[in-house]
């Protein structure tokens, strides 16, 4: 493997993990807000999003 490829892969992985780490705590409340506060419908939608 070429040397310049390793830093690029590392930066890409760090950005990916940061993105997931930022959206996971926020997403349930965001989905509930978009579903009009209906917790049952929000949990169904969140389950669909998580499975995708």
PDBQT receptor file of N, H, CA, C and O in Angstrom, charges set to zero:
ATOM      1  N   UNK A   1       0.853  -1.181   0.000  1.00  0.00    +0.000 N 
ATOM      2  CA  UNK A   1       0.000   0.000   0.000  1.00  0.00    +0.000 C 
ATOM      3  C   UNK A   1       0.897   1.242   0.000  1.00  0.00    +0.000 C 
ATOM      4  O   UNK A   1       1.941   1.270   0.652  1.00  0.00    +0.000 OA
ATOM      5  N   UNK A   2       0.478   2.249  -0.729  1.00  0.00    +0.000 N 
ATOM      6  H   UNK A   2      -0.370   2.226  -1.258  1.00  0.00    +0.000 HD
ATOM      7  CA  UNK A   2       1.267   3.482  -0.793  1.00  0.00    +0.000 C 
ATOM      8  C   UNK A   2       1.143   4.263   0.504  1.00  0.00    +0.000 C 
ATOM      9  O   UNK A   2       0.112   4.213   1.175  1.00  0.00    +0.000 OA
ATOM     10  N   UNK A   3       2.202   4.986   0.853  1.00  0.00    +0.000 N 
ATOM     11  H   UNK A   3       3.040   5.026   0.308  1.00  0.00    +0.000 HD
ATOM     12  CA  UNK A   3       2.210   5.757   2.108  1.00  0.00    +0.000 C 
ATOM     13  C   UNK A   3       1.151   6.864   2.141  1.00  0.00    +0.000 C 
ATOM     14  O   UNK A   3       0.509   7.023   3.179  1.00  0.00    +0.000 OA
ATOM     15  N   UNK A   4       0.928   7.636   1.073  1.00  0.00    +0.000 N 
ATOM     16  H   UNK A   4       1.450   7.507   0.229  1.00  0.00    +0.000 HD
ATOM     17  CA  UNK A   4      -0.077   8.704   1.155  1.00  0.00    +0.000 C 
ATOM     18  C   UNK A   4      -1.503   8.194   1.347  1.00  0.00    +0.000 C 
ATOM     19  O   UNK A   4      -2.379   8.953   1.761  1.00  0.00    +0.000 OA
ATOM     20  N   UNK A   5      -1.740   6.935   1.056  1.00  0.00    +0.000 N 
ATOM     21  H   UNK A   5      -1.028   6.319   0.720  1.00  0.00    +0.000 HD
ATOM     22  CA  UNK A   5      -3.092   6.402   1.191  1.00  0.00    +0.000 C 
ATOM     23  C   UNK A   5      -3.494   6.231   2.654  1.00  0.00    +0.000 C 
ATOM     24  O   UNK A   5      -4.671   6.389   2.980  1.00  0.00    +0.000 OA
ATOM     25  N   UNK A   6      -2.571   5.919   3.527  1.00  0.00    +0.000 N 
ATOM     26  H   UNK A   6      -1.615   5.791   3.263  1.00  0.00    +0.000 HD
ATOM     27  CA  UNK A   6      -2.911   5.683   4.930  1.00  0.00    +0.000 C 
ATOM     28  C   UNK A   6      -3.483   6.915   5.639  1.00  0.00    +0.000 C 
ATOM     29  O   UNK A   6      -4.502   6.783   6.316  1.00  0.00    +0.000 OA
ATOM     30  N   UNK A   7      -2.881   8.103   5.520  1.00  0.00    +0.000 N 
ATOM     31  H   UNK A   7      -2.052   8.210   4.970  1.00  0.00    +0.000 HD
ATOM     32  CA  UNK A   7      -3.498   9.271   6.170  1.00  0.00    +0.000 C 
ATOM     33  C   UNK A   7      -4.889   9.592   5.603  1.00  0.00    +0.000 C 
ATOM     34  O   UNK A   7      -5.780  10.008   6.343  1.00  0.00    +0.000 OA
ATOM     35  N   UNK A   8      -5.068   9.403   4.315  1.00  0.00    +0.000 N 
ATOM     36  H   UNK A   8      -4.344   9.065   3.714  1.00  0.00    +0.000 HD
ATOM     37  CA  UNK A   8      -6.377   9.660   3.705  1.00  0.00    +0.000 C 
ATOM     38  C   UNK A   8      -7.431   8.714   4.268  1.00  0.00    +0.000 C 
ATOM     39  O   UNK A   8      -8.544   9.141   4.576  1.00  0.00    +0.000 OA
ATOM     40  N   UNK A   9      -7.094   7.444   4.405  1.00  0.00    +0.000 N 
ATOM     41  H   UNK A   9      -6.190   7.098   4.155  1.00  0.00    +0.000 HD
ATOM     42  CA  UNK A   9      -8.026   6.471   4.962  1.00  0.00    +0.000 C 
ATOM     43  C   UNK A   9      -8.321   6.799   6.418  1.00  0.00    +0.000 C 
ATOM     44  O   UNK A   9      -9.468   6.701   6.852  1.00  0.00    +0.000 OA
ATOM     45  N   UNK A  10      -7.303   7.185   7.176  1.00  0.00    +0.000 N 
ATOM     46  H   UNK A  10      -6.371   7.264   6.824  1.00  0.00    +0.000 HD
ATOM     47  CA  UNK A  10      -7.499   7.519   8.583  1.00  0.00    +0.000 C 
ATOM     48  C   UNK A  10      -8.413   8.734   8.744  1.00  0.00    +0.000 C 
ATOM     49  O   UNK A  10      -9.316   8.719   9.581  1.00  0.00    +0.000 OA
ATOM     50  N   UNK A  11      -8.193   9.771   7.963  1.00  0.00    +0.000 N 
ATOM     51  H   UNK A  11      -7.459   9.783   7.283  1.00  0.00    +0.000 HD
ATOM     52  CA  UNK A  11      -9.034  10.973   8.039  1.00  0.00    +0.000 C 
ATOM     53  C   UNK A  11     -10.466  10.646   7.655  1.00  0.00    +0.000 C 
ATOM     54  O   UNK A  11     -11.403  11.139   8.282  1.00  0.00    +0.000 OA
ATOM     55  N   UNK A  12     -10.646   9.830   6.644  1.00  0.00    +0.000 N 
ATOM     56  H   UNK A  12      -9.884   9.429   6.135  1.00  0.00    +0.000 HD
ATOM     57  CA  UNK A  12     -11.985   9.436   6.219  1.00  0.00    +0.000 C 
ATOM     58  C   UNK A  12     -12.711   8.672   7.319  1.00  0.00    +0.000 C 
ATOM     59  O   UNK A  12     -13.890   8.921   7.572  1.00  0.00    +0.000 OA
ATOM     60  N   UNK A  13     -12.029   7.760   7.965  1.00  0.00    +0.000 N 
ATOM     61  H   UNK A  13     -11.072   7.558   7.760  1.00  0.00    +0.000 HD
ATOM     62  CA  UNK A  13     -12.647   6.998   9.053  1.00  0.00    +0.000 C 
ATOM     63  C   UNK A  13     -12.989   7.883  10.248  1.00  0.00    +0.000 C 
ATOM     64  O   UNK A  13     -14.049   7.720  10.852  1.00  0.00    +0.000 OA
ATOM     65  N   UNK A  14     -12.110   8.811  10.592  1.00  0.00    +0.000 N 
ATOM     66  H   UNK A  14     -11.249   8.943  10.101  1.00  0.00    +0.000 HD
ATOM     67  CA  UNK A  14     -12.379   9.709  11.718  1.00  0.00    +0.000 C 
ATOM     68  C   UNK A  14     -13.611  10.579  11.433  1.00  0.00    +0.000 C 
ATOM     69  O   UNK A  14     -14.457  10.753  12.310  1.00  0.00    +0.000 OA
ATOM     70  N   UNK A  15     -13.716  11.115  10.237  1.00  0.00    +0.000 N 
ATOM     71  H   UNK A  15     -13.028  10.973   9.524  1.00  0.00    +0.000 HD
ATOM     72  CA  UNK A  15     -14.887  11.921   9.879  1.00  0.00    +0.000 C 
ATOM     73  C   UNK A  15     -16.171  11.099   9.896  1.00  0.00    +0.000 C 
ATOM     74  O   UNK A  15     -17.220  11.588  10.313  1.00  0.00    +0.000 OA
ATOM     75  N   UNK A  16     -16.086   9.868   9.448  1.00  0.00    +0.000 N 
ATOM     76  H   UNK A  16     -15.233   9.471   9.109  1.00  0.00    +0.000 HD
ATOM     77  CA  UNK A  16     -17.255   8.989   9.458  1.00  0.00    +0.000 C 
ATOM     78  C   UNK A  16     -17.710   8.700  10.885  1.00  0.00    +0.000 C 
ATOM     79  O   UNK A  16     -18.903   8.758  11.180  1.00  0.00    +0.000 OA
ATOM     80  N   UNK A  17     -16.778   8.394  11.758  1.00  0.00    +0.000 N 
ATOM     81  H   UNK A  17     -15.808   8.348  11.518  1.00  0.00    +0.000 HD
ATOM     82  CA  UNK A  17     -17.117   8.085  13.150  1.00  0.00    +0.000 C 
ATOM     83  C   UNK A  17     -17.655   9.330  13.864  1.00  0.00    +0.000 C 
ATOM     84  O   UNK A  17     -18.578   9.226  14.673  1.00  0.00    +0.000 OA
ATOM     85  N   UNK A  18     -17.093  10.493  13.576  1.00  0.00    +0.000 N 
ATOM     86  H   UNK A  18     -16.344  10.577  12.919  1.00  0.00    +0.000 HD
ATOM     87  CA  UNK A  18     -17.609  11.735  14.165  1.00  0.00    +0.000 C 
ATOM     88  C   UNK A  18     -19.040  12.005  13.712  1.00  0.00    +0.000 C 
ATOM     89  O   UNK A  18     -19.886  12.402  14.515  1.00  0.00    +0.000 OA
ATOM     90  N   UNK A  19     -19.307  11.792  12.442  1.00  0.00    +0.000 N 
ATOM     91  H   UNK A  19     -18.620  11.469  11.790  1.00  0.00    +0.000 HD
ATOM     92  CA  UNK A  19     -20.656  12.013  11.922  1.00  0.00    +0.000 C 
ATOM     93  C   UNK A  19     -21.678  11.112  12.584  1.00  0.00    +0.000 C 
ATOM     94  O   UNK A  19     -22.765  11.560  12.947  1.00  0.00    +0.000 OA
ATOM     95  N   UNK A  20     -21.333   9.843  12.742  1.00  0.00    +0.000 N 
ATOM     96  H   UNK A  20     -20.450   9.479  12.447  1.00  0.00    +0.000 HD
ATOM     97  CA  UNK A  20     -22.242   8.910  13.400  1.00  0.00    +0.000 C 
ATOM     98  C   UNK A  20     -22.402   9.280  14.869  1.00  0.00    +0.000 C 
ATOM     99  O   UNK A  20     -23.509   9.230  15.406  1.00  0.00    +0.000 OA
ATOM    100  N   UNK A  21     -21.313   9.647  15.515  1.00  0.00    +0.000 N 
ATOM    101  H   UNK A  21     -20.414   9.687  15.078  1.00  0.00    +0.000 HD
ATOM    102  CA  UNK A  21     -21.360  10.007  16.928  1.00  0.00    +0.000 C 
ATOM    103  C   UNK A  21     -22.170  11.259  17.193  1.00  0.00    +0.000 C 
ATOM    104  O   UNK A  21     -22.711  11.419  18.287  1.00  0.00    +0.000 OA
ATOM    105  N   UNK A  22     -22.268  12.144  16.227  1.00  0.00    +0.000 N 
ATOM    106  H   UNK A  22     -21.829  12.015  15.338  1.00  0.00    +0.000 HD
ATOM    107  CA  UNK A  22     -23.054  13.366  16.414  1.00  0.00    +0.000 C 
ATOM    108  C   UNK A  22     -24.536  13.142  16.141  1.00  0.00    +0.000 C 
ATOM    109  O   UNK A  22     -25.373  13.769  16.790  1.00  0.00    +0.000 OA
ATOM    110  N   UNK A  23     -24.884  12.271  15.206  1.00  0.00    +0.000 N 
ATOM    111  H   UNK A  23     -24.204  11.762  14.679  1.00  0.00    +0.000 HD
ATOM    112  CA  UNK A  23     -26.286  12.111  14.838  1.00  0.00    +0.000 C 
ATOM    113  C   UNK A  23     -27.023  11.133  15.749  1.00  0.00    +0.000 C 
ATOM    114  O   UNK A  23     -28.232  11.272  15.932  1.00  0.00    +0.000 OA
ATOM    115  N   UNK A  24     -26.339  10.157  16.320  1.00  0.00    +0.000 N 
ATOM    116  H   UNK A  24     -25.357  10.044  16.171  1.00  0.00    +0.000 HD
ATOM    117  CA  UNK A  24     -27.012   9.129  17.128  1.00  0.00    +0.000 C 
ATOM    118  C   UNK A  24     -27.749   9.728  18.335  1.00  0.00    +0.000 C 
ATOM    119  O   UNK A  24     -28.889   9.327  18.572  1.00  0.00    +0.000 OA
ATOM    120  N   UNK A  25     -27.183  10.652  19.110  1.00  0.00    +0.000 N 
ATOM    121  H   UNK A  25     -26.257  10.978  18.918  1.00  0.00    +0.000 HD
ATOM    122  CA  UNK A  25     -27.938  11.191  20.245  1.00  0.00    +0.000 C 
ATOM    123  C   UNK A  25     -29.061  12.146  19.836  1.00  0.00    +0.000 C 
ATOM    124  O   UNK A  25     -30.007  12.339  20.600  1.00  0.00    +0.000 OA
ATOM    125  N   UNK A  26     -28.977  12.736  18.666  1.00  0.00    +0.000 N 
ATOM    126  H   UNK A  26     -28.209  12.579  18.046  1.00  0.00    +0.000 HD
ATOM    127  CA  UNK A  26     -29.936  13.751  18.249  1.00  0.00    +0.000 C 
ATOM    128  C   UNK A  26     -31.104  13.154  17.460  1.00  0.00    +0.000 C 
ATOM    129  O   UNK A  26     -32.214  13.685  17.510  1.00  0.00    +0.000 OA
ATOM    130  N   UNK A  27     -30.875  12.083  16.752  1.00  0.00    +0.000 N 
ATOM    131  H   UNK A  27     -29.973  11.652  16.712  1.00  0.00    +0.000 HD
ATOM    132  CA  UNK A  27     -31.857  11.550  15.815  1.00  0.00    +0.000 C 
ATOM    133  C   UNK A  27     -33.189  11.156  16.446  1.00  0.00    +0.000 C 
ATOM    134  O   UNK A  27     -34.219  11.469  15.848  1.00  0.00    +0.000 OA
ATOM    135  N   UNK A  28     -33.257  10.499  17.597  1.00  0.00    +0.000 N 
ATOM    136  H   UNK A  28     -32.421  10.244  18.082  1.00  0.00    +0.000 HD
ATOM    137  CA  UNK A  28     -34.580  10.138  18.135  1.00  0.00    +0.000 C 
ATOM    138  C   UNK A  28     -35.483  11.344  18.402  1.00  0.00    +0.000 C 
ATOM    139  O   UNK A  28     -36.667  11.318  18.066  1.00  0.00    +0.000 OA
ATOM    140  N   UNK A  29     -34.935  12.388  18.997  1.00  0.00    +0.000 N 
ATOM    141  H   UNK A  29     -33.973  12.410  19.269  1.00  0.00    +0.000 HD
ATOM    142  CA  UNK A  29     -35.748  13.585  19.254  1.00  0.00    +0.000 C 
ATOM    143  C   UNK A  29     -36.133  14.289  17.952  1.00  0.00    +0.000 C 
ATOM    144  O   UNK A  29     -37.231  14.834  17.835  1.00  0.00    +0.000 OA
ATOM    145  N   UNK A  30     -35.234  14.273  16.986  1.00  0.00    +0.000 N 
ATOM    146  H   UNK A  30     -34.343  13.830  17.081  1.00  0.00    +0.000 HD
ATOM    147  CA  UNK A  30     -35.519  14.885  15.691  1.00  0.00    +0.000 C 
ATOM    148  C   UNK A  30     -36.652  14.153  14.975  1.00  0.00    +0.000 C 
ATOM    149  O   UNK A  30     -37.540  14.786  14.403  1.00  0.00    +0.000 OA
ATOM    150  N   UNK A  31     -36.622  12.840  15.007  1.00  0.00    +0.000 N 
ATOM    151  H   UNK A  31     -35.901  12.327  15.472  1.00  0.00    +0.000 HD
ATOM    152  CA  UNK A  31     -37.683  12.049  14.375  1.00  0.00    +0.000 C 
ATOM    153  C   UNK A  31     -39.005  12.277  15.097  1.00  0.00    +0.000 C 
ATOM    154  O   UNK A  31     -40.047  12.409  14.455  1.00  0.00    +0.000 OA
ATOM    155  N   UNK A  32     -38.971  12.324  16.431  1.00  0.00    +0.000 N 
ATOM    156  H   UNK A  32     -38.125  12.217  16.952  1.00  0.00    +0.000 HD
ATOM    157  CA  UNK A  32     -40.196  12.574  17.196  1.00  0.00    +0.000 C 
ATOM    158  C   UNK A  32     -40.777  13.942  16.856  1.00  0.00    +0.000 C 
ATOM    159  O   UNK A  32     -41.994  14.095  16.749  1.00  0.00    +0.000 OA
ATOM    160  N   UNK A  33     -39.916  14.923  16.689  1.00  0.00    +0.000 N 
ATOM    161  H   UNK A  33     -38.928  14.799  16.776  1.00  0.00    +0.000 HD
ATOM    162  CA  UNK A  33     -40.381  16.265  16.323  1.00  0.00    +0.000 C 
ATOM    163  C   UNK A  33     -41.040  16.257  14.940  1.00  0.00    +0.000 C 
ATOM    164  O   UNK A  33     -42.082  16.883  14.745  1.00  0.00    +0.000 OA
ATOM    165  N   UNK A  34     -40.434  15.551  13.984  1.00  0.00    +0.000 N 
ATOM    166  H   UNK A  34     -39.587  15.043  14.143  1.00  0.00    +0.000 HD
ATOM    167  CA  UNK A  34     -40.995  15.496  12.635  1.00  0.00    +0.000 C 
ATOM    168  C   UNK A  34     -42.281  14.672  12.568  1.00  0.00    +0.000 C 
ATOM    169  O   UNK A  34     -43.074  14.840  11.642  1.00  0.00    +0.000 OA
ATOM    170  N   UNK A  35     -42.492  13.790  13.534  1.00  0.00    +0.000 N 
ATOM    171  H   UNK A  35     -41.847  13.653  14.287  1.00  0.00    +0.000 HD
ATOM    172  CA  UNK A  35     -43.718  12.995  13.569  1.00  0.00    +0.000 C 
ATOM    173  C   UNK A  35     -44.808  13.681  14.394  1.00  0.00    +0.000 C 
ATOM    174  O   UNK A  35     -45.837  13.070  14.679  1.00  0.00    +0.000 OA
ATOM    175  N   UNK A  36     -44.600  14.915  14.772  1.00  0.00    +0.000 N 
ATOM    176  H   UNK A  36     -43.764  15.411  14.541  1.00  0.00    +0.000 HD
ATOM    177  CA  UNK A  36     -45.615  15.670  15.501  1.00  0.00    +0.000 C 
ATOM    178  C   UNK A  36     -45.718  15.291  16.966  1.00  0.00    +0.000 C 
ATOM    179  O   UNK A  36     -46.759  15.522  17.580  1.00  0.00    +0.000 OA
ATOM    180  N   UNK A  37     -44.683  14.722  17.541  1.00  0.00    +0.000 N 
ATOM    181  H   UNK A  37     -43.837  14.534  17.042  1.00  0.00    +0.000 HD
ATOM    182  CA  UNK A  37     -44.699  14.362  18.956  1.00  0.00    +0.000 C 
ATOM    183  C   UNK A  37     -45.278  12.987  19.227  1.00  0.00    +0.000 C 
ATOM    184  O   UNK A  37     -45.340  12.567  20.382  1.00  0.00    +0.000 OA
ATOM    185  N   UNK A  38     -45.702  12.277  18.197  1.00  0.00    +0.000 N 
ATOM    186  H   UNK A  38     -45.651  12.618  17.259  1.00  0.00    +0.000 HD
ATOM    187  CA  UNK A  38     -46.260  10.934  18.369  1.00  0.00    +0.000 C 
ATOM    188  C   UNK A  38     -45.124   9.933  18.563  1.00  0.00    +0.000 C 
ATOM    189  O   UNK A  38     -44.393   9.614  17.625  1.00  0.00    +0.000 OA
ATOM    190  N   UNK A  39     -44.987   9.443  19.794  1.00  0.00    +0.000 N 
ATOM    191  H   UNK A  39     -45.580   9.702  20.557  1.00  0.00    +0.000 HD
ATOM    192  CA  UNK A  39     -43.860   8.580  20.133  1.00  0.00    +0.000 C 
ATOM    193  C   UNK A  39     -43.957   7.237  19.418  1.00  0.00    +0.000 C 
ATOM    194  O   UNK A  39     -42.940   6.694  18.988  1.00  0.00    +0.000 OA
ATOM    195  N   UNK A  40     -45.159   6.696  19.285  1.00  0.00    +0.000 N 
ATOM    196  H   UNK A  40     -45.985   7.137  19.635  1.00  0.00    +0.000 HD
ATOM    197  CA  UNK A  40     -45.322   5.395  18.637  1.00  0.00    +0.000 C 
ATOM    198  C   UNK A  40     -44.911   5.471  17.166  1.00  0.00    +0.000 C 
ATOM    199  O   UNK A  40     -44.187   4.605  16.676  1.00  0.00    +0.000 OA
ATOM    200  N   UNK A  41     -45.366   6.489  16.476  1.00  0.00    +0.000 N 
ATOM    201  H   UNK A  41     -45.955   7.193  16.873  1.00  0.00    +0.000 HD
ATOM    202  CA  UNK A  41     -45.004   6.641  15.061  1.00  0.00    +0.000 C 
ATOM    203  C   UNK A  41     -43.519   6.965  14.913  1.00  0.00    +0.000 C 
ATOM    204  O   UNK A  41     -42.869   6.499  13.977  1.00  0.00    +0.000 OA
ATOM    205  N   UNK A  42     -42.989   7.757  15.831  1.00  0.00    +0.000 N 
ATOM    206  H   UNK A  42     -43.518   8.135  16.591  1.00  0.00    +0.000 HD
ATOM    207  CA  UNK A  42     -41.570   8.108  15.782  1.00  0.00    +0.000 C 
ATOM    208  C   UNK A  42     -40.697   6.878  16.000  1.00  0.00    +0.000 C 
ATOM    209  O   UNK A  42     -39.669   6.729  15.340  1.00  0.00    +0.000 OA
ATOM    210  N   UNK A  43     -41.088   6.000  16.909  1.00  0.00    +0.000 N 
ATOM    211  H   UNK A  43     -41.924   6.121  17.445  1.00  0.00    +0.000 HD
ATOM    212  CA  UNK A  43     -40.290   4.795  17.134  1.00  0.00    +0.000 C 
ATOM    213  C   UNK A  43     -40.332   3.879  15.924  1.00  0.00    +0.000 C 
ATOM    214  O   UNK A  43     -39.338   3.227  15.604  1.00  0.00    +0.000 OA
ATOM    215  N   UNK A  44     -41.469   3.823  15.250  1.00  0.00    +0.000 N 
ATOM    216  H   UNK A  44     -42.277   4.353  15.510  1.00  0.00    +0.000 HD
ATOM    217  CA  UNK A  44     -41.567   3.026  14.022  1.00  0.00    +0.000 C 
ATOM    218  C   UNK A  44     -40.665   3.608  12.941  1.00  0.00    +0.000 C 
ATOM    219  O   UNK A  44     -39.944   2.863  12.278  1.00  0.00    +0.000 OA
ATOM    220  N   UNK A  45     -40.689   4.906  12.753  1.00  0.00    +0.000 N 
ATOM    221  H   UNK A  45     -41.275   5.512  13.292  1.00  0.00    +0.000 HD
ATOM    222  CA  UNK A  45     -39.848   5.575  11.755  1.00  0.00    +0.000 C 
ATOM    223  C   UNK A  45     -38.376   5.430  12.099  1.00  0.00    +0.000 C 
ATOM    224  O   UNK A  45     -37.555   5.188  11.213  1.00  0.00    +0.000 OA
ATOM    225  N   UNK A  46     -38.030   5.574  13.371  1.00  0.00    +0.000 N 
ATOM    226  H   UNK A  46     -38.696   5.770  14.091  1.00  0.00    +0.000 HD
ATOM    227  CA  UNK A  46     -36.638   5.431  13.798  1.00  0.00    +0.000 C 
ATOM    228  C   UNK A  46     -36.149   4.000  13.560  1.00  0.00    +0.000 C 
ATOM    229  O   UNK A  46     -35.005   3.791  13.155  1.00  0.00    +0.000 OA
ATOM    230  N   UNK A  47     -37.000   3.038  13.808  1.00  0.00    +0.000 N 
ATOM    231  H   UNK A  47     -37.929   3.208  14.136  1.00  0.00    +0.000 HD
ATOM    232  CA  UNK A  47     -36.651   1.650  13.546  1.00  0.00    +0.000 C 
ATOM    233  C   UNK A  47     -36.386   1.399  12.071  1.00  0.00    +0.000 C 
ATOM    234  O   UNK A  47     -35.456   0.675  11.715  1.00  0.00    +0.000 OA
ATOM    235  N   UNK A  48     -37.200   1.994  11.220  1.00  0.00    +0.000 N 
ATOM    236  H   UNK A  48     -37.955   2.582  11.509  1.00  0.00    +0.000 HD
ATOM    237  CA  UNK A  48     -36.976   1.872   9.778  1.00  0.00    +0.000 C 
ATOM    238  C   UNK A  48     -35.659   2.526   9.363  1.00  0.00    +0.000 C 
ATOM    239  O   UNK A  48     -34.906   1.964   8.567  1.00  0.00    +0.000 OA
ATOM    240  N   UNK A  49     -35.385   3.712   9.902  1.00  0.00    +0.000 N 
ATOM    241  H   UNK A  49     -35.996   4.168  10.548  1.00  0.00    +0.000 HD
ATOM    242  CA  UNK A  49     -34.133   4.391   9.580  1.00  0.00    +0.000 C 
ATOM    243  C   UNK A  49     -32.920   3.608  10.080  1.00  0.00    +0.000 C 
ATOM    244  O   UNK A  49     -31.902   3.533   9.391  1.00  0.00    +0.000 OA
ATOM    245  N   UNK A  50     -33.023   3.034  11.254  1.00  0.00    +0.000 N 
ATOM    246  H   UNK A  50     -33.850   3.095  11.813  1.00  0.00    +0.000 HD
ATOM    247  CA  UNK A  50     -31.911   2.277  11.816  1.00  0.00    +0.000 C 
ATOM    248  C   UNK A  50     -31.660   0.996  11.020  1.00  0.00    +0.000 C 
ATOM    249  O   UNK A  50     -30.516   0.565  10.879  1.00  0.00    +0.000 OA
ATOM    250  N   UNK A  51     -32.713   0.398  10.509  1.00  0.00    +0.000 N 
ATOM    251  H   UNK A  51     -33.642   0.748  10.623  1.00  0.00    +0.000 HD
ATOM    252  CA  UNK A  51     -32.537  -0.844   9.757  1.00  0.00    +0.000 C 
ATOM    253  C   UNK A  51     -31.947  -0.594   8.370  1.00  0.00    +0.000 C 
ATOM    254  O   UNK A  51     -31.289  -1.462   7.797  1.00  0.00    +0.000 OA
ATOM    255  N   UNK A  52     -32.189   0.589   7.847  1.00  0.00    +0.000 N 
ATOM    256  H   UNK A  52     -32.723   1.294   8.312  1.00  0.00    +0.000 HD
ATOM    257  CA  UNK A  52     -31.621   0.922   6.530  1.00  0.00    +0.000 C 
ATOM    258  C   UNK A  52     -30.142   1.147   6.694  1.00  0.00    +0.000 C 
ATOM    259  O   UNK A  52     -29.450   1.441   5.719  1.00  0.00    +0.000 OA
TER     260      UNK A  52
